[in-house]
Amino acid sequence: MKIKKKITKTMTFAELIQKFPEAAEKLAEQGLFCGGCPMAQLETIEQGAIAHGIDADKLVKELNKKEKGK
């Protein structure tokens, strides 16, 4: 049985983009250009979302929906 990895708001942006490269497109749609940001190594999805005025739970839900649909 293959276990599907899930995106969580406690992941750093670097971890997210490394494990789910296609997530970068969804982040960019939200104005989060995290791939080139020096904070990507340390900042969690939740921290970045809060800093940019985005609902972290909604963002993670959308990222997981996109990942599930591929």
C-alpha positions, 0 to 999 in steps of 0.5 A: 500500500502506497502512502500519499504524502500530505502537505501541511502548514507546518512544512517550510516552503523549501520542503514543500517545493522540494517534495511538491515542485508543482505547488510553486505555481499555486503559490505564485497564483496567491502572490507567494514567490517562495522559490526564490525567497531566502526565508523559504528555508526557515519559514513555514507555509503558515508563517508565510501565509500570515505574513502575506494576509492569506488564510493558511488553512485554505491555502493548504487545502487548495495545495492538497486538492491540486496535488490529489488531482494530478 
